[in-house]
Amino acid sequence: MHISAGPRYDLQSATDLGVRDTVYLNRGFEPSAPFHHAHEVTSLDGVLEILGI
């Protein structure tokens, strides 16, 4: 799983490399990027929910 707060460089690179499980940690500084990722969260607590922890 790759978690990124920057859709343009981090998330795009992970997608280009074939990482299938990506999470965009949207802290409100950049717009949503639904075409780059499977999950979008606004805090790390959201990642725990995705993992079922």
C-alpha positions as CSV (number, residue, x, y, z in Angstrom):
1,M,0.0,0.0,0.0
2,H,1.2,3.5,-0.9
3,I,-0.1,6.5,1.1
4,S,0.5,9.9,-0.4
5,A,-0.4,13.5,0.4
6,G,0.6,14.7,-3.0
7,P,-1.4,13.4,-6.0
8,R,0.7,15.0,-8.7
9,Y,4.1,13.4,-8.0
10,D,3.9,10.7,-5.3
11,L,0.6,9.2,-6.2
12,Q,1.1,9.5,-10.0
13,S,4.5,7.8,-9.7
14,A,3.0,4.9,-7.6
15,T,0.3,4.5,-10.2
16,D,2.8,4.5,-13.0
17,L,4.9,1.9,-11.3
18,G,1.8,-0.4,-11.0
19,V,1.1,-0.1,-7.3
20,R,-2.5,-1.3,-7.0
21,D,-3.3,-0.2,-3.4
22,T,-2.9,3.5,-3.1
23,V,-4.4,6.0,-0.7
24,Y,-4.6,9.7,-1.1
25,L,-4.3,11.5,2.2
26,N,-6.2,14.7,1.2
27,R,-5.4,17.3,3.8
28,G,-7.3,20.0,1.9
29,F,-4.4,21.7,0.1
30,E,-5.0,20.1,-3.3
31,P,-8.1,18.9,-5.1
32,S,-9.3,15.3,-5.1
33,A,-7.7,13.1,-7.6
34,P,-10.1,10.2,-8.2
35,F,-8.4,9.0,-11.3
36,H,-5.1,8.1,-9.5
37,H,-6.2,6.1,-6.5
38,A,-8.7,3.7,-5.1
39,H,-9.1,5.3,-1.7
40,E,-9.2,8.9,-0.4
41,V,-9.0,9.8,3.3
42,T,-8.7,13.1,5.2
43,S,-6.7,11.6,8.1
44,L,-4.5,8.6,8.9
45,D,-7.4,7.3,10.9
46,G,-9.1,6.6,7.5
47,V,-6.2,4.4,6.6
48,L,-6.8,2.3,9.7
49,E,-10.5,1.9,8.6
50,I,-9.4,0.8,5.1
51,L,-7.1,-1.8,6.7
52,G,-9.8,-2.9,9.1
53,I,-7.9,-2.0,12.2
